[in-house]
Amino acid sequence: MAGLSLAYRLRKDPHFDDQSILILDRSDKKINDRTWCFWAKEAGLFDELIHHSWQKLSYLSKGIEKHSKVAPYQYHMIRGIDFYEHCLSFLNTQPLTDFRQAQIKDYVEGSVISVITDHGTFRGKRVYKSYPDSFEIDNAHFVWQHFKGWIIESAHDHFDPVQATLMDFRIEQENQTRFFYVLPLSRRKAMVEFTIFSDKVFESHEYDRQLTDYIQHFLKIADYTVLEEETGAIPMTSYNFQATHKNTSIIPIGTQGGSVKASSGYAFTRVQRDMTRLVEQLKSGTQLTKPKNRYDFYDRIMLNAILKEKCTGRAVFDGLFNKLPFQSIFEFLDEEGTIFNDLKIFTGPPTLPFLKALIEEIA
């Protein structure tokens, strides 16, 4: 997603007309292997690809049932296949642009970068690298946000297509952070996804068992068909991916570039923002860097509190969503809030665990 987002922007800008672009991917990108969800209050580059939007959101937990309109925000879904087809159909019409399906084996650094694949070696002056190498996380907070989701169709009307459940924490936590979200696409169709924060990814049957149980006991649906499914694992970490790349001709992007929000796992909006900034830096010839800000420190505090078991993930999110409007939380997670809004956010999570985490991160 990061690579196609960057290539799309480069080919839309005449400044790069004389530069050749090669996109390498191990997949031909012809299946719907994932979806991206994000909130927004302004128009974006890929809005025409939005598959569904929700104007109302719910947060559910033990003793908490919050339903709210989220204007001026909307919560959007873009399907992976629509994104791939849109970007590649445009890029395939552009001169000096090529897409190759190949498995990357290695790369050799130098004045020219050589990328070694199972279909030959390719060379270029600059490489934008989105896949992560193995990395050491001894001094970083790290947890996998892993998930499996089904798009189901029920035999009867059941869903409200304008209201989605952003998080449902009513399930047993098993000493982890576990929740479901439900994204209705019509009155009979919805994406139901099970998400966990833990150090290990589950076997497929464990997700299936949880999905089946949730649909039966919480959604109260007995008669349904599974139309599609998706799985994935996202690193939530304070690890500095960019610090591992000393060669300025290899530019980390996407997950490798730290575009995944460490405390939430959201990435689509951050990738688009990072790729826009990268294009402007390339045009101006300025240093290709991603600026650090106070939110990186906030993310470390939250990961510290949860991963070192000072408090549970459910307690953190309960505090936020029970006390604060969705809009304030979205503004904070978008890293666009004022200090005043930050202070409001700090009143949400349990005070003592976060104070302990703050002291540890400062020390």
Residue pairs with C-beta under 8 A, 6 or more apart in sequence:
1 36
1 80
1 83
1 254
1 267
1 268
1 271
2 128
2 130
2 253
2 254
2 255
2 257
2 259
2 271
2 274
2 275
3 23
3 25
3 128
3 130
3 253
3 254
4 23
4 83
4 84
4 87
4 88
4 91
5 87
5 271
5 272
5 275
6 128
6 253
6 275
6 278
6 279
7 21
7 23
7 87
7 91
7 97
8 45
8 87
8 90
8 91
9 45
9 275
9 276
9 279
10 16
10 19
10 21
10 279
11 21
11 90
11 91
11 94
11 97
13 279
13 283
15 283
16 282
17 95
17 96
18 96
19 96
20 96
20 97
20 98
21 91
21 96
21 97
21 98
22 98
22 99
22 100
22 122
22 124
23 91
23 97
23 98
23 99
23 100
24 100
24 102
24 104
24 115
24 117
24 122
25 99
25 100
25 101
25 102
26 101
26 102
26 103
26 104
27 33
27 101
28 101
29 81
29 84
29 88
30 81
30 84
31 81
32 79
32 80
32 81
32 82
32 228
32 230
33 80
33 81
33 230
34 80
34 230
34 232
35 51
35 77
35 78
35 79
35 80
35 149
35 191
35 230
36 77
36 78
36 80
36 83
36 267
36 268
37 75
37 76
37 77
37 78
37 183
37 266
37 268
38 75
38 76
38 78
38 266
38 268
38 269
39 70
39 73
39 74
39 75
39 76
39 269
39 330
39 334
40 73
40 74
40 76
40 269
41 72
41 73
41 74
44 269
44 272
45 272
46 78
46 83
46 86
46 272
48 86
49 78
49 79
49 82
49 83
49 86
50 76
50 77
50 78
51 77
51 78
51 79
51 82
51 185
52 76
52 77
52 161
52 183
52 185
53 74
53 75
53 76
53 77
54 74
54 75
54 161
54 162
54 163
54 164
54 183
54 184
55 69
55 70
55 71
55 74
55 162
55 163
56 67
56 68
56 69
56 70
56 160
56 162
56 163
56 164
57 67
57 68
57 70
57 75
57 163
57 164
57 165
57 166
57 326
58 65
58 66
58 67
58 68
58 163
58 164
58 165
58 166
58 168
59 66
59 165
59 166
59 167
59 317
59 321
59 322
59 326
60 66
60 165
60 167
60 168
60 169
60 170
61 167
61 168
61 169
61 170
61 314
61 317
61 318
61 321
61 322
62 169
62 170
62 314
64 318
64 321
64 322
66 321
66 322
67 163
68 325
68 326
70 326
70 327
70 330
72 327
73 326
73 327
73 330
75 164
75 166
77 183
77 191
78 268
88 99
91 97
91 99
92 99
100 117
100 119
100 122
101 119
102 117
102 118
102 119
102 120
103 117
103 118
103 119
104 115
104 116
104 117
104 131
105 116
105 117
105 118
106 116
107 113
107 114
107 115
107 116
107 127
107 129
107 250
108 114
108 116
109 247
109 249
109 250
111 249
112 123
112 124
112 125
113 123
113 124
113 125
113 126
113 127
113 247
113 249
113 250
114 121
114 122
114 123
115 121
115 122
115 123
115 124
115 127
125 249
126 249
126 250
126 251
127 249
127 250
127 251
128 251
128 253
129 245
129 250
129 251
129 252
129 253
129 256
130 252
130 253
130 254
130 255
130 256
130 257
131 255
131 256
132 235
132 241
132 255
132 256
133 244
133 256
135 239
135 241
135 244
137 237
137 239
140 237
140 238
140 239
140 240
141 237
141 238
141 262
141 300
141 303
141 304
141 307
142 199
142 235
142 236
142 237
142 238
142 239
142 307
143 197
143 198
143 199
143 236
143 237
143 303
143 306
143 307
144 196
144 197
144 198
144 199
144 200
144 201
144 233
144 234
144 235
144 236
145 195
145 196
145 197
145 233
145 234
145 235
145 236
145 265
146 195
146 196
146 198
146 201
146 202
146 231
146 232
146 233
146 234
147 193
147 194
147 195
147 196
147 207
147 230
147 231
147 232
147 233
148 193
148 194
148 204
148 207
148 208
148 211
148 229
148 230
148 231
149 191
149 192
149 193
149 194
149 211
149 229
149 230
149 231
150 191
150 192
150 193
150 211
150 226
150 227
150 228
150 229
151 185
151 189
151 190
151 191
151 192
151 226
151 227
151 228
151 229
152 189
152 190
152 191
152 192
152 215
152 221
152 224
152 225
152 226
152 227
153 188
153 189
153 224
153 225
153 227
154 188
154 189
154 221
154 223
154 224
155 188
155 223
155 224
156 188
156 223
157 187
157 188
158 187
158 188
158 190
158 219
158 221
159 182
159 184
159 185
159 186
159 187
159 188
159 189
159 190
160 184
160 187
161 184
161 185
161 186
161 187
163 184
164 181
164 182
164 183
164 184
165 180
165 181
165 182
165 183
166 181
166 326
167 179
167 180
167 181
167 317
167 321
168 179
168 180
168 181
168 182
168 218
169 178
169 179
169 314
169 317
169 318
170 218
171 178
171 179
171 180
171 210
171 214
171 218
172 178
173 312
173 313
173 314
176 196
176 197
176 198
176 313
177 196
177 197
177 198
177 306
177 312
177 313
177 314
178 194
178 195
178 196
178 197
179 195
179 314
179 317
180 192
180 193
180 194
180 195
180 214
180 218
181 192
181 193
181 195
182 190
182 191
182 192
182 193
182 219
183 190
183 191
183 193
184 190
185 191
189 227
192 211
192 214
192 215
192 219
193 230
194 207
194 210
194 211
194 214
196 202
197 236
197 306
197 313
201 233
204 231
207 231
215 221
215 224
216 222
234 255
234 260
234 265
234 267
235 255
235 260
236 260
236 261
236 262
236 263
236 264
236 265
236 303
237 262
237 303
238 262
238 296
238 299
238 300
238 303
240 258
241 252
241 255
241 256
241 257
241 258
242 252
242 257
242 258
242 289
242 290
244 252
245 251
245 252
248 288
251 257
251 278
251 288
252 258
253 259
253 271
253 274
253 275
253 278
254 267
254 271
255 267
257 274
257 290
258 290
259 267
259 270
259 271
259 274
260 266
260 267
260 270
261 267
261 270
261 299
261 333
262 296
262 299
262 300
262 302
262 303
263 298
263 299
263 302
263 303
263 333
264 333
266 333
269 334
274 290
277 290
278 288
281 287
281 288
281 289
282 288
293 335
294 342
295 335
297 361
298 342
300 361
301 354
301 357
301 358
301 361
302 316
302 349
302 354
302 357
304 310
304 357
304 360
304 361
305 311
305 316
305 349
305 353
305 354
305 356
305 357
306 312
306 313
306 316
308 357
308 360
310 353
310 354
310 356
310 357
311 349
311 350
311 353
311 354
315 349
315 350
315 353
316 348
316 349
316 350
319 348
319 349
319 350
320 329
320 345
320 348
320 349
321 329
321 348
322 348
323 347
323 348
324 344
324 345
324 347
324 348
328 337
328 341
328 344
328 345
329 345
331 337
331 341
332 341
332 342
332 345
337 345
346 354
